[in-house]
Amino acid sequence: MILSDSQIFIALFTALVTGILALRLGIALYK
């Protein structure tokens, strides 16, 4: 399967947002 640049960018952006939300949730639970 060939991914286009836009699909790769969307995947990276989604992963980044998910990581940030998970980090914020982890910090909130830690406190």
PDB file of N, CA, C, O and CB in Angstrom:
ATOM      1  N   MET A   1       0.854  -1.198   0.000  1.00  0.00           N
ATOM      2  CA  MET A   1       0.000   0.000   0.000  1.00  0.00           C
ATOM      3  C   MET A   1       0.886   1.242   0.000  1.00  0.00           C
ATOM      4  O   MET A   1       1.824   1.344   0.790  1.00  0.00           O
ATOM      5  CB  MET A   1      -0.964   0.009   1.237  1.00  0.00           C
ATOM      6  N   ILE A   2       0.588   2.167  -0.872  1.00  0.00           N
ATOM      7  CA  ILE A   2       1.379   3.388  -0.969  1.00  0.00           C
ATOM      8  C   ILE A   2       0.653   4.531  -0.259  1.00  0.00           C
ATOM      9  O   ILE A   2      -0.522   4.800  -0.510  1.00  0.00           O
ATOM     10  CB  ILE A   2       1.650   3.750  -2.452  1.00  0.00           C
ATOM     11  N   LEU A   3       1.385   5.191   0.630  1.00  0.00           N
ATOM     12  CA  LEU A   3       0.799   6.315   1.353  1.00  0.00           C
ATOM     13  C   LEU A   3       1.223   7.623   0.706  1.00  0.00           C
ATOM     14  O   LEU A   3       2.371   7.784   0.293  1.00  0.00           O
ATOM     15  CB  LEU A   3       1.212   6.289   2.837  1.00  0.00           C
ATOM     16  N   SER A   4       0.297   8.540   0.624  1.00  0.00           N
ATOM     17  CA  SER A   4       0.637   9.854   0.085  1.00  0.00           C
ATOM     18  C   SER A   4       1.180  10.727   1.212  1.00  0.00           C
ATOM     19  O   SER A   4       1.037  10.396   2.389  1.00  0.00           O
ATOM     20  CB  SER A   4      -0.601  10.522  -0.587  1.00  0.00           C
ATOM     21  N   ASP A   5       1.802  11.842   0.842  1.00  0.00           N
ATOM     22  CA  ASP A   5       2.380  12.717   1.859  1.00  0.00           C
ATOM     23  C   ASP A   5       1.307  13.219   2.824  1.00  0.00           C
ATOM     24  O   ASP A   5       1.551  13.339   4.024  1.00  0.00           O
ATOM     25  CB  ASP A   5       3.093  13.903   1.199  1.00  0.00           C
ATOM     26  N   SER A   6       0.125  13.510   2.295  1.00  0.00           N
ATOM     27  CA  SER A   6      -0.945  14.031   3.149  1.00  0.00           C
ATOM     28  C   SER A   6      -1.387  12.978   4.164  1.00  0.00           C
ATOM     29  O   SER A   6      -1.651  13.299   5.322  1.00  0.00           O
ATOM     30  CB  SER A   6      -2.146  14.483   2.293  1.00  0.00           C
ATOM     31  N   GLN A   7      -1.467  11.716   3.724  1.00  0.00           N
ATOM     32  CA  GLN A   7      -1.874  10.651   4.644  1.00  0.00           C
ATOM     33  C   GLN A   7      -0.828  10.468   5.735  1.00  0.00           C
ATOM     34  O   GLN A   7      -1.168  10.254   6.899  1.00  0.00           O
ATOM     35  CB  GLN A   7      -2.091   9.325   3.886  1.00  0.00           C
ATOM     36  N   ILE A   8       0.452  10.552   5.354  1.00  0.00           N
ATOM     37  CA  ILE A   8       1.529  10.405   6.337  1.00  0.00           C
ATOM     38  C   ILE A   8       1.463  11.555   7.339  1.00  0.00           C
ATOM     39  O   ILE A   8       1.599  11.342   8.544  1.00  0.00           O
ATOM     40  CB  ILE A   8       2.921  10.366   5.638  1.00  0.00           C
ATOM     41  N   PHE A   9       1.253  12.775   6.839  1.00  0.00           N
ATOM     42  CA  PHE A   9       1.169  13.946   7.717  1.00  0.00           C
ATOM     43  C   PHE A   9       0.003  13.812   8.685  1.00  0.00           C
ATOM     44  O   PHE A   9       0.137  14.112   9.871  1.00  0.00           O
ATOM     45  CB  PHE A   9       1.023  15.233   6.890  1.00  0.00           C
ATOM     46  N   ILE A  10      -1.147  13.360   8.177  1.00  0.00           N
ATOM     47  CA  ILE A  10      -2.331  13.190   9.031  1.00  0.00           C
ATOM     48  C   ILE A  10      -2.054  12.137  10.106  1.00  0.00           C
ATOM     49  O   ILE A  10      -2.439  12.312  11.262  1.00  0.00           O
ATOM     50  CB  ILE A  10      -3.570  12.783   8.182  1.00  0.00           C
ATOM     51  N   ALA A  11      -1.392  11.052   9.727  1.00  0.00           N
ATOM     52  CA  ALA A  11      -1.087   9.989  10.686  1.00  0.00           C
ATOM     53  C   ALA A  11      -0.152  10.507  11.776  1.00  0.00           C
ATOM     54  O   ALA A  11      -0.355  10.229  12.958  1.00  0.00           O
ATOM     55  CB  ALA A  11      -0.456   8.777   9.970  1.00  0.00           C
ATOM     56  N   LEU A  12       0.874  11.260  11.376  1.00  0.00           N
ATOM     57  CA  LEU A  12       1.822  11.804  12.354  1.00  0.00           C
ATOM     58  C   LEU A  12       1.123  12.815  13.264  1.00  0.00           C
ATOM     59  O   LEU A  12       1.344  12.816  14.475  1.00  0.00           O
ATOM     60  CB  LEU A  12       3.025  12.467  11.636  1.00  0.00           C
ATOM     61  N   PHE A  13       0.288  13.667  12.692  1.00  0.00           N
ATOM     62  CA  PHE A  13      -0.428  14.677  13.476  1.00  0.00           C
ATOM     63  C   PHE A  13      -1.363  14.007  14.479  1.00  0.00           C
ATOM     64  O   PHE A  13      -1.445  14.425  15.634  1.00  0.00           O
ATOM     65  CB  PHE A  13      -1.225  15.622  12.548  1.00  0.00           C
ATOM     66  N   THR A  14      -2.074  12.958  14.029  1.00  0.00           N
ATOM     67  CA  THR A  14      -2.985  12.237  14.920  1.00  0.00           C
ATOM     68  C   THR A  14      -2.221  11.595  16.068  1.00  0.00           C
ATOM     69  O   THR A  14      -2.651  11.646  17.220  1.00  0.00           O
ATOM     70  CB  THR A  14      -3.767  11.167  14.143  1.00  0.00           C
ATOM     71  N   ALA A  15      -1.070  10.986  15.740  1.00  0.00           N
ATOM     72  CA  ALA A  15      -0.255  10.343  16.771  1.00  0.00           C
ATOM     73  C   ALA A  15       0.250  11.385  17.770  1.00  0.00           C
ATOM     74  O   ALA A  15       0.300  11.125  18.972  1.00  0.00           O
ATOM     75  CB  ALA A  15       0.936   9.587  16.133  1.00  0.00           C
ATOM     76  N   LEU A  16       0.621  12.562  17.267  1.00  0.00           N
ATOM     77  CA  LEU A  16       1.125  13.621  18.143  1.00  0.00           C
ATOM     78  C   LEU A  16       0.033  14.099  19.090  1.00  0.00           C
ATOM     79  O   LEU A  16       0.264  14.240  20.291  1.00  0.00           O
ATOM     80  CB  LEU A  16       1.660  14.800  17.314  1.00  0.00           C
ATOM     81  N   VAL A  17      -1.160  14.349  18.546  1.00  0.00           N
ATOM     82  CA  VAL A  17      -2.279  14.812  19.375  1.00  0.00           C
ATOM     83  C   VAL A  17      -2.638  13.754  20.415  1.00  0.00           C
ATOM     84  O   VAL A  17      -2.873  14.078  21.579  1.00  0.00           O
ATOM     85  CB  VAL A  17      -3.512  15.144  18.496  1.00  0.00           C
ATOM     86  N   THR A  18      -2.681  12.494  19.996  1.00  0.00           N
ATOM     87  CA  THR A  18      -3.011  11.409  20.918  1.00  0.00           C
ATOM     88  C   THR A  18      -1.981  11.326  22.033  1.00  0.00           C
ATOM     89  O   THR A  18      -2.327  11.127  23.197  1.00  0.00           O
ATOM     90  CB  THR A  18      -3.094  10.071  20.171  1.00  0.00           C
ATOM     91  N   GLY A  19      -0.701  11.482  21.663  1.00  0.00           N
ATOM     92  CA  GLY A  19       0.372  11.431  22.658  1.00  0.00           C
ATOM     93  C   GLY A  19       0.244  12.568  23.660  1.00  0.00           C
ATOM     94  O   GLY A  19       0.436  12.368  24.859  1.00  0.00           O
ATOM     95  N   ILE A  20      -0.081  13.762  23.171  1.00  0.00           N
ATOM     96  CA  ILE A  20      -0.219  14.916  24.060  1.00  0.00           C
ATOM     97  C   ILE A  20      -1.388  14.709  25.021  1.00  0.00           C
ATOM     98  O   ILE A  20      -1.274  14.983  26.215  1.00  0.00           O
ATOM     99  CB  ILE A  20      -0.418  16.213  23.244  1.00  0.00           C
ATOM    100  N   LEU A  21      -2.505  14.226  24.496  1.00  0.00           N
ATOM    101  CA  LEU A  21      -3.678  13.991  25.348  1.00  0.00           C
ATOM    102  C   LEU A  21      -3.366  12.925  26.392  1.00  0.00           C
ATOM    103  O   LEU A  21      -3.755  13.059  27.552  1.00  0.00           O
ATOM    104  CB  LEU A  21      -4.899  13.566  24.496  1.00  0.00           C
ATOM    105  N   ALA A  22      -2.667  11.868  25.987  1.00  0.00           N
ATOM    106  CA  ALA A  22      -2.320  10.792  26.915  1.00  0.00           C
ATOM    107  C   ALA A  22      -1.375  11.321  27.995  1.00  0.00           C
ATOM    108  O   ALA A  22      -1.494  10.961  29.166  1.00  0.00           O
ATOM    109  CB  ALA A  22      -1.670   9.603  26.160  1.00  0.00           C
ATOM    110  N   LEU A  23      -0.437  12.178  27.587  1.00  0.00           N
ATOM    111  CA  LEU A  23       0.520  12.742  28.547  1.00  0.00           C
ATOM    112  C   LEU A  23      -0.202  13.630  29.552  1.00  0.00           C
ATOM    113  O   LEU A  23       0.057  13.546  30.753  1.00  0.00           O
ATOM    114  CB  LEU A  23       1.621  13.545  27.817  1.00  0.00           C
ATOM    115  N   ARG A  24      -1.107  14.483  29.069  1.00  0.00           N
ATOM    116  CA  ARG A  24      -1.876  15.365  29.957  1.00  0.00           C
ATOM    117  C   ARG A  24      -2.740  14.540  30.908  1.00  0.00           C
ATOM    118  O   ARG A  24      -2.852  14.869  32.089  1.00  0.00           O
ATOM    119  CB  ARG A  24      -2.761  16.333  29.135  1.00  0.00           C
ATOM    120  N   LEU A  25      -3.347  13.475  30.400  1.00  0.00           N
ATOM    121  CA  LEU A  25      -4.183  12.625  31.240  1.00  0.00           C
ATOM    122  C   LEU A  25      -3.328  11.945  32.304  1.00  0.00           C
ATOM    123  O   LEU A  25      -3.727  11.846  33.465  1.00  0.00           O
ATOM    124  CB  LEU A  25      -4.925  11.573  30.386  1.00  0.00           C
ATOM    125  N   GLY A  26      -2.140  11.474  31.895  1.00  0.00           N
ATOM    126  CA  GLY A  26      -1.240  10.812  32.838  1.00  0.00           C
ATOM    127  C   GLY A  26      -0.801  11.766  33.936  1.00  0.00           C
ATOM    128  O   GLY A  26      -0.739  11.385  35.105  1.00  0.00           O
ATOM    129  N   ILE A  27      -0.495  13.012  33.564  1.00  0.00           N
ATOM    130  CA  ILE A  27      -0.075  14.004  34.561  1.00  0.00           C
ATOM    131  C   ILE A  27      -1.227  14.317  35.512  1.00  0.00           C
ATOM    132  O   ILE A  27      -1.026  14.449  36.720  1.00  0.00           O
ATOM    133  CB  ILE A  27       0.419  15.301  33.869  1.00  0.00           C
ATOM    134  N   ALA A  28      -2.431  14.434  34.963  1.00  0.00           N
ATOM    135  CA  ALA A  28      -3.601  14.737  35.788  1.00  0.00           C
ATOM    136  C   ALA A  28      -3.853  13.608  36.785  1.00  0.00           C
ATOM    137  O   ALA A  28      -4.161  13.865  37.949  1.00  0.00           O
ATOM    138  CB  ALA A  28      -4.849  14.962  34.903  1.00  0.00           C
ATOM    139  N   LEU A  29      -3.723  12.366  36.338  1.00  0.00           N
ATOM    140  CA  LEU A  29      -3.940  11.223  37.221  1.00  0.00           C
ATOM    141  C   LEU A  29      -2.811  11.112  38.235  1.00  0.00           C
ATOM    142  O   LEU A  29      -3.031  10.708  39.377  1.00  0.00           O
ATOM    143  CB  LEU A  29      -4.055   9.924  36.406  1.00  0.00           C
ATOM    144  N   TYR A  30      -1.592  11.475  37.814  1.00  0.00           N
ATOM    145  CA  TYR A  30      -0.442  11.381  38.711  1.00  0.00           C
ATOM    146  C   TYR A  30      -0.594  12.353  39.877  1.00  0.00           C
ATOM    147  O   TYR A  30      -0.243  12.035  41.014  1.00  0.00           O
ATOM    148  CB  TYR A  30       0.866  11.664  37.948  1.00  0.00           C
ATOM    149  N   LYS A  31      -1.126  13.551  39.580  1.00  0.00           N
ATOM    150  CA  LYS A  31      -1.323  14.536  40.636  1.00  0.00           C
ATOM    151  C   LYS A  31      -2.552  14.146  41.459  1.00  0.00           C
ATOM    152  O   LYS A  31      -2.905  14.843  42.410  1.00  0.00           O
ATOM    153  CB  LYS A  31      -1.484  15.969  40.041  1.00  0.00           C
TER     154      LYS A  31
END
